[in-house]
């Protein structure tokens, strides 16, 4: 494998630094002197390079150097070799590790090693997995200064066998200072934590958020030799946010080594000052929010029952202003349009926060963005926050709306305000869009009023990363609401400065930074083929149990592809296309006197057995799969559409043709 000249010189520089650090040159001199004394004194023969290398190998110096250089192994090499292997059901469960491969010797790096876990007592009775057996796994996800990492999945156990290293770039060049190596004092001012999220994946592929932790890495700046070991106690999430779930052993190391470390007193003073500033800003905002709420209640006593949400609890049970959950988020090349962004958010799984015990109460848990993305599913608030952030990134004026649906069920959705005054509602769980046309309750009865198509009933407040408005119109019914946000008699605003003081990311803020979106690791064609093959086996077995034979029509299966592509296009753009060609192709493939039936269905997961069980619950699909008659031919087509964060839309179409017998 040949390297470009600049990469070769870079690699030489890294190896040279490592050799200097280990004092390899000094050790070689010692071995050389010793070898000359022992072997050359009698005969005065010449010492060859092979003799010297043999002496170095005998004394273990070459082995020591190779061990030390192991931390920069090329993970991509492993990915390349594994990519050529035939795909198995484990491909999607083990996405490639997101790891930087370009190492710049002029930059500072934090090498974070996870050296195993202990005291995960929930898995105390977990049996040792047999070789090849599919078991529940833990995966650790990290985010630091716009870099994302993911560990290899390890089997769930009381002492999970985590052994992963992550090279985090601490300093990115800014203000033309990129050529200067950043020192410890400058790094002390970088207050971004390492956000660690632990995800559990069960044997069916279902994910659970186990823990979310913000690691203060700057303790390494005061550590001797720039190396420190930390035992991180992970606490649970939601109702278990005060309960320990386990401990991770973490080793932090600076590369290259610091010339001068800071004293423990300096780092502790810096941390105390930051906490003090953050606490003071949060206290002042709380005082302001209480005053704003008192004024809001004085407008109308019924405001007390409106859904005006100023604070929300995150997965760790920390109360944070709702505006801090939103930030303009640009998806780079991963998403091209706002409607595609809405489609992406809608295919992320929906699940209400779990509640222990009955009572039917809704557990409140607004997840940080990293926890939501790593888990790939969340509540309606998580979806709405992400969609609003993406729409803001696309340059739209977007807000999250808090209100209710039918039967008074609390709900959140997204609203955009056009420059021409058009108000559009976006349902983050489905990707549907609705134009809002308010009803004027003062109009005479004969005046025809617009019929709302959206499912929303009431609205209490709207917010984004800079603004917060409480609805103070006489009625909070959505259909009569006027969204003139400049009219303070209709919408009571919060101070933009007050929101900015606690919701903008900075040196004195407890708001976690937003991670970038990651490209999908799913091979859509391979996954489509796998699911289709599994469904064929399931259908054949199901028909065999009913005493029916199964004959597949591959040509008819292929003809179903355009229909599935058209369905996904319609979900993304609201434009229907290609139906005429599909109908014409099917008419040609079905002979005279034969009947054709087709059934499309959509899923956001890739479990074929689960999808098949759902399909059988539909009488239309069951009729196709269990079709009896003369010359019955079956067809099935699967099309997986991959989105960022390995989210996917899975379209399945079952079809059959048979001779009609009257």
HELIX and SHEET records of a PDB file:
HELIX    1   1 UNK A    5  UNK A   21  1                                  17    
HELIX    2   2 UNK A   24  UNK A   35  1                                  12    
HELIX    3   3 UNK A   36  UNK A   40  3                                   5    
HELIX    4   4 UNK A   49  UNK A   58  1                                  10    
HELIX    5   5 UNK A   61  UNK A   68  1                                   8    
HELIX    6   6 UNK A   69  UNK A   72  5                                   4    
HELIX    7   7 UNK A   75  UNK A   83  1                                   9    
HELIX    8   8 UNK A  121  UNK A  123  5                                   3    
HELIX    9   9 UNK A  184  UNK A  188  1                                   5    
HELIX   10  10 UNK A  217  UNK A  222  5                                   6    
HELIX   11  11 UNK A  224  UNK A  226  5                                   3    
HELIX   12  12 UNK A  238  UNK A  240  5                                   3    
HELIX   13  13 UNK A  264  UNK A  299  1                                  36    
HELIX   14  14 UNK A  301  UNK A  305  5                                   5    
HELIX   15  15 UNK A  322  UNK A  325  5                                   4    
HELIX   16  16 UNK A  338  UNK A  347  1                                  10    
HELIX   17  17 UNK A  369  UNK A  375  1                                   7    
HELIX   18  18 UNK A  380  UNK A  393  1                                  14    
HELIX   19  19 UNK A  406  UNK A  408  5                                   3    
HELIX   20  20 UNK A  478  UNK A  480  5                                   3    
HELIX   21  21 UNK A  496  UNK A  503  1                                   8    
HELIX   22  22 UNK A  524  UNK A  545  1                                  22    
HELIX   23  23 UNK A  554  UNK A  559  1                                   6    
HELIX   24  24 UNK A  561  UNK A  573  1                                  13    
HELIX   25  25 UNK A  579  UNK A  589  1                                  11    
HELIX   26  26 UNK A  608  UNK A  616  1                                   9    
HELIX   27  27 UNK A  619  UNK A  625  1                                   7    
HELIX   28  28 UNK A  644  UNK A  646  5                                   3    
SHEET    1   A 4 UNK A 163  UNK A 169  0                                        
SHEET    2   A 4 UNK A 109  UNK A 118 -1                                        
SHEET    3   A 4 UNK A 244  UNK A 255 -1                                        
SHEET    4   A 4 UNK A 227  UNK A 235 -1                                        
SHEET    1   B 3 UNK A 147  UNK A 150  0                                        
SHEET    2   B 3 UNK A 137  UNK A 144 -1                                        
SHEET    3   B 3 UNK A 154  UNK A 155 -1                                        
SHEET    1   C 4 UNK A 147  UNK A 150  0                                        
SHEET    2   C 4 UNK A 137  UNK A 144 -1                                        
SHEET    3   C 4 UNK A 194  UNK A 201 -1                                        
SHEET    4   C 4 UNK A 207  UNK A 215 -1                                        
SHEET    1   D 2 UNK A 311  UNK A 313  0                                        
SHEET    2   D 2 UNK A 319  UNK A 321 -1                                        
SHEET    1   E 2 UNK A 349  UNK A 350  0                                        
SHEET    2   E 2 UNK A 377  UNK A 378  1                                        
SHEET    1   F 7 UNK A 433  UNK A 436  0                                        
SHEET    2   F 7 UNK A 423  UNK A 426 -1                                        
SHEET    3   F 7 UNK A 410  UNK A 417 -1                                        
SHEET    4   F 7 UNK A 397  UNK A 404 -1                                        
SHEET    5   F 7 UNK A 458  UNK A 463 -1                                        
SHEET    6   F 7 UNK A 468  UNK A 471 -1                                        
SHEET    7   F 7 UNK A 491  UNK A 493 -1                                        
SHEET    1   G 3 UNK A 594  UNK A 603  0                                        
SHEET    2   G 3 UNK A 648  UNK A 659 -1                                        
SHEET    3   G 3 UNK A 630  UNK A 642 -1                                        
END                                                                             
